[in-house]
Each structure stands twice: as structure tokens, then as C-alpha cells.
Amino acid sequence: MSDWLEHTVQVEVNVPIELAWNLWSDLEQMPRWMKWIDSVEVLKDNPELSRWKLASGSFHFSWLSRIVKLVPQQIIQWESVDGLPNRGAVRFYDRHGGSIVKLTVAYAIPGILGKLMDNLFLGRIVESTIQADLERFKDYALKVKQ
């Protein structure tokens, strides 16, 4: 039995929501700002599926992800269909010329190990990493805007 750990972070970006949306909806660009994501490949024969590879130090994981909800300039929601169990969503909020990007990531860890790891260090590491990813996204989006 697995426990799901969930983290939510957000960033305000001084770019139009259309630009923030366009960058995130091109999944293969995500390694540009997401530190642990080594690669994303959208499957040619089924564009709602993508193969993800995560690498951090000696940890290497991969999974196949499926888009379960896509509302332009509002939400991209996904879930893994094989490999590393995870799910989440990125939400977009228009701030009249700027945008708020809110990222929620959830992942499964076996039972008691999940509670122990989350309380000790894993939760803080994951949350600080995805917050830093959003800060890198902000910098990247501002460069693209120019």
C-alpha cells in the first residue's frame, strides 16, 4: 500500500498568460526549467501520452504520463500510467498582463516509508526543488518575452 505525498507551489510571472501557457503546454521544453527532469518526449502516435525521465544524482526514474484534463490557459492535469506513480496539475491565473502559475505534484511512496521520509526530508527537498523550478520558469519566460 502506498501513501501519496502532495506539494503545491506557485510563482507570479510578469508575462501574459498566453506565453506562460504556451511554454508549459510544450511539454518537451520542461527540462529547460525543471531541474530533475532529464527529458520529456511526447509520443507521435498519441500526443496525450508522454515519456518522462527524471534524474538526480544516482536516482533515475521514468514513466509514461497521460494528460487527463487540458483547458487552454487554465489547467494541464496529468497522471502516470506506468513507471513512477505520480499525478498533478499546473494551473494558470491571468493577472492583467501577468500570470500566476501554480504547480501541484503528487507521488506515491510505500506506506510508512512515505510518512517517515516526508517528515524528515523528502517533502522539504521536493517542495524547495519545485519552487526553484518555478523560479527558473519565471526567468526563462521573461527571457522569451523579450
N, C-alpha and C positions, 0 to 999 in steps of 0.2 A: 504494500500500500504506500502511495506517495502523498506527500504534502505539497501544496502549491504555494510558492512564495511569490509575492507580487510587489512591484515597485513602480511608483509614478513620479515623474519629474517633468518640469516644463521650463520653457525659455521664451522670452519675448524677443522678437527679431524685427528689426526695422526694415522689412521688405514686404511688398504686397503679398497677400495670401496666395495669389496665383503663382508667384515664384516659389514660395515655401512649398506649396502643393506639388508643383512640377518637379522640384528636386526630390522630394520624398517618394513620389509615385514612380520615379525611375529607380526601381529597387537596386539595379546593378551599380548605381552611384554610391550606395550607402557606405562601402568601405572607405570612402573619402573622409568621412567624419565619425564613423563608428570604430573605435579602437580595436575591439576584439573581433570584428567581422573581417575575415580574410577575403571572402568573395561571396557574391550573390550571382546566380545565373538563372534568369527567367527561362523556363522551358519553351522552346519554339513551338512545339505541338500543343501546348496547353498553357497559355500565358497567365492563368490564375495560379499556377504552380511555380515554385522557385526552389532551387537547391542552394542552401546556405552552408558556409564553412566558417567556424569560429576557431580562432587560435589565440592562445595567450600562454606564453612560456611553453611548458610541456603539455598543456591541455589542448586537445584538438577534438572538435565535435563537428558533426554535420547533421543536417536534417532537411527534409522536404517540407515546405510550407505552402499552405493554401490560403489565398485571400478569401475570407468569409463575408466581408462587408466592405464595399467601396462606394463612398458618396463623395463625388468631386468637391474639393476644397472644404471638406468636413471631417472625413474619417477614412482610414485604411485599417482594417482589422484582420488579423491572421491567426492561424493555428497550425502547429506542426502536424503532419500526417505520418511521418516516420522519423526515426532518429531521436535527437534530443527533444524531450517533451517541453514545449513552450507555446505560449499564446500571448496576444497583446493587441495594442491599438495605438495609432498615432492620430491625434485629433488636432484640428486646425481652427483657430478662432480669429476672425477678422477684427483688427483694431484700427480701422480707417487709415490705411496706408502701411500699417504694420501688422504683425501676426503674432499670435501665441501658438506655440507648438507644444503639445502635451503628449508625452510618451508613457505608456503603461506596458510593462513587460512582466510576464509571469512564467515560472518554470517549475518543474516537478523535481523534488528530491525525495529519496526514500525515507518514509516515516520519521522516526526520532532523530535521525541524522540531519534532516532538514531543519528541525526546530533548534537543535544544538548549533549547527553551522550558522543559521540566520542570526541567532542571538549573539554569537561570538564575533563573527567577522564577515561572513559571506554577504549578508544583507547590506552592510555598510560599503563593502567593496563594490558590489553590483550597483548600488544606488549612486555612489560617487562616480563610478565609471560612466553610467548612462547620463548623468548630469554633465560630465565633462564632454561626452559625445554631443549633447545638445549645444554646449558652448562652442564646440568645433563646427557644428552645423551652422550656428549663428555667424561665425567668422566666414565660413565658406559661402553662405548665402549673400552676405554683404559684399564679398569679392565678386560674385557672379552678377550682382545688381549693378556694379559699376561699369 
